[in-house]
Structure formats: structure tokens, C-alpha cells
Amino acid sequence: MRLLLIEDDPSLAAGLQAALAREGYVVNPVATGSQALAAVRAECPDMVVLDLGLPDMDGLQVLAGIRRQAAQLPVLILTARGRADDKVAGLDLGADDYLAKPFDMQELAARLRALGRRLSGAPSAQITVGPVQLDVASHQVTVDGAPLELPRREYMLLKALMESAGRVLTREALEGKLYSWGEEVSSNALEVHVHHLRRKLPENLIRTVRGIGYTLAAP
Ligand code: CA
């Protein structure tokens, strides 16, 4: 899940980036409204966390700009302004959720998971494909009920495949879910993760679609 983080306070942005990366998001941090609008255009994020108090533009203007480019993109507003009219204006402009500073990181994480579930159309925090079950909230994976420990990228890869089970995900789409913008990715990095993940899962669960990408199908 690629998350665009729009926050001009450097220490808060760094803290949020680290915490959201631990939650499994690929985070692109920007500090201004104009950078944010450029990033929405160029990078097609899956989700946005938007601080309303920005140096160059009002956050609500940024929100309106985001909505013109990406009507469905989930946006959570984060702001020190706790005033009711800001909240109403934000929600009226199409924000999907709202959290006032200071906020609890756990609450932000839970709200983003809820937005992510709405995005993927999965009604619950549990995704099941054949014998594999993945809990989006606790990051726990089980195979036939037995816990399976996965490194972060393998977990993100499995989650992406499970959320789109039965559909083919292209290499580019999968790399987009695993790596940050501008991150140096070796050409076979994805294959290596797939190789490791396959050895831990039931045979033939992850199928290669030659020349295109991968799909996950219940055996
Ligand atoms: Ca700010």
C-alpha cells in the first residue's frame, strides 16, 4: 500500500514515516501542498494522510486539488485545528476521515486500516485464500492454522496477492506495493521474494503468469 504523507513538521513527518513503515506502508513523505499535488499526479498513491497546516497552501485547497485529480483516493486529514468547522469543511470537500492532533499512533493506524479495507473491498481484517489466512490488523499469517513468520517484504507481497486473489498482478504493480518511490530495486528482487515466499506456502498457490506477473489461486 503506497501512502503519500503530507506533513511539514520534519520531526512529526519522520516519526509518522517510521511508524507507518512498521505498519507495512510504503511511505512517500512530502512537506508542501505543491509537492503533494505533483506526487498525486506522478506516483498514484493508494492512500493520503494530509496535514491541513502547510507552508505554501491551505490544506483544504490541497484536498480540493487531490479530489480533482483522484476522486476515489482515500484521504485522512490530520490537523492541529480541532475546530468543528474545519472538520466539516474537510469532510464536505471529500476527506474520508479526520484525526485531530495530538493523536494516538494506534488510532491513526486503525483508521488507515479501515480505509484500506474499504479500498480493497475486503469487509474484515481477515483475508483467507485456501489454507492461508492473513490478519491485516495483527500482521499474522497462518497456514492450516499454524503461524507463519514472514519478513516484512514477503508479508507485503503475500498481502497484495491475497487481496487480489484470482486476479493477475503485474510485476510493476507488485513492485509498487513493495518499494518506495525512487528506491533502488534490483531487477530480480521481486523474483527472490516470490521464491522465498513460495517455499513457505502450499505448492502451486503462487502461480507465475509468464511475461506478466503473478497470481494467487487456491489449490
Ligand atoms: Ca503543519
Residues whose N, C-alpha, C, O or C-beta is under 5 A from the ligand:
A	BS01	CA	D8 D9 D51 G53 L54
